[in-house]
Structure formats: structure tokens, C-alpha cells
């Protein structure tokens, strides 16, 4: 196996789509999720494709011990919001590391008509301010039309 391009972390990885992509790019990836089913799927995908992914079941709302092996060159989190993790994500970045984050805003309910508990919805500019200690490279809040349904999200790319 060749030397990894760096370390990456996929937070709330689900079935590991982003973890697999990062591993295919050459990163050594830690994938964490609260679901045993999701972690089993990630491990199976990694084994089938010989990808450098270490999948770990982690109670994300209660993650006090931190992430498996920081610091990370890339951290991604998509469609998951646990506000207590935002500072931990920023703190787990290596110098110059990137965070890519996208999740639903309150407009997902108010403008699009989606159903979701308010605790899982970002306020306007909340994601932007959650990472204000980092250099914000790209930020947007938008309603993204879809073929099945639209979604309202905030997206951020920032560098440590």
C-alpha cells in the first residue's frame, strides 16, 4: 500500500460514501457514526474495494473523548447536526486542514415544507459563525431544487 496523502475524518458517515471517495483520493480515513448498521456497511465497502478506512461506532452526541486519531487534513460532515461537535471538529483539524460541512437550515421547514425537529436545523448564518476561528473559503445558504424534493441547506468550506 502506498503512503497516504493525509488523514481524513467523515463525521456521521452513514454508509460511507464520502469516506470511500476520500480513501480513493489517497487519504487514510476515519469514519464515525452512531449506527452499528452504518459502520458494518462502511467496513464491508472498505474491504470489498481495499480502501484505507477505519470505521468506528461512536455515540456522536456524547463524544467527549474526541475523534479517533486527530489531527486531520480533511474533515467532512453532511446532513448531521450536533452543535456540541462543531468546536471539536474545528479543533481536530491539522494546520492548513479543511472542513467541509453541509446540513439543513430552518428554511428546510419554513420555505420548503420539510419535516424535521428544530434542534437539527441551523439558524441563518449559524454554521458560518460556528467556524469563525477558521478562514472561510466558501459559504452559502440556499434552497437546492431536487427532482424528488427541494432542500434548504447551509454549506461551508473552511481552512484551519
CORMOQUI-V922145 format. One record per residue. N is the residue number from 1. RES is the residue in one small letter. NEAR is the number of other ideal C-beta (glycine too) atoms within 8 Angstrom. Layout:
N_RES_NEAR, N_RES_NEAR
//
This chain:
1_x_2, 2_x_4, 3_x_3, 4_x_9, 5_x_7, 6_x_10, 7_x_15, 8_x_16, 9_x_16, 10_x_15, 11_x_13, 12_x_13, 13_x_14, 14_x_8, 15_x_8, 16_x_16, 17_x_7, 18_x_10, 19_x_17, 20_x_13, 21_x_8, 22_x_13, 23_x_15, 24_x_8, 25_x_7, 26_x_7, 27_x_14, 28_x_10, 29_x_15, 30_x_15, 31_x_15, 32_x_16, 33_x_14, 34_x_9, 35_x_8, 36_x_6, 37_x_6, 38_x_13, 39_x_13, 40_x_8, 41_x_10, 42_x_16, 43_x_10, 44_x_8, 45_x_13, 46_x_16, 47_x_7, 48_x_6, 49_x_8, 50_x_5, 51_x_11, 52_x_10, 53_x_15, 54_x_10, 55_x_14, 56_x_9, 57_x_10, 58_x_9, 59_x_7, 60_x_13, 61_x_7, 62_x_5, 63_x_12, 64_x_4, 65_x_3, 66_x_7, 67_x_12, 68_x_9, 69_x_6, 70_x_12, 71_x_9, 72_x_15, 73_x_13, 74_x_14, 75_x_14, 76_x_13, 77_x_14, 78_x_10, 79_x_6, 80_x_9, 81_x_9, 82_x_8, 83_x_6, 84_x_7, 85_x_11, 86_x_9, 87_x_8, 88_x_11, 89_x_13, 90_x_13, 91_x_7, 92_x_12, 93_x_16, 94_x_11, 95_x_6, 96_x_6, 97_x_13, 98_x_12, 99_x_18, 100_x_11, 101_x_12, 102_x_10, 103_x_14, 104_x_14, 105_x_13, 106_x_11, 107_x_10, 108_x_14, 109_x_12, 110_x_6, 111_x_8, 112_x_12, 113_x_4, 114_x_10, 115_x_3, 116_x_9, 117_x_5, 118_x_7, 119_x_5, 120_x_8, 121_x_13, 122_x_11, 123_x_7, 124_x_7, 125_x_7, 126_x_9, 127_x_13, 128_x_11, 129_x_7, 130_x_10, 131_x_14, 132_x_7, 133_x_4, 134_x_11, 135_x_6, 136_x_11, 137_x_7, 138_x_7, 139_x_10, 140_x_6, 141_x_11, 142_x_7, 143_x_9, 144_x_8, 145_x_4, 146_x_7, 147_x_2, 148_x_3, 149_x_6, 150_x_8, 151_x_11, 152_x_15, 153_x_12, 154_x_14, 155_x_12, 156_x_14, 157_x_11, 158_x_11, 159_x_10, 160_x_12
//
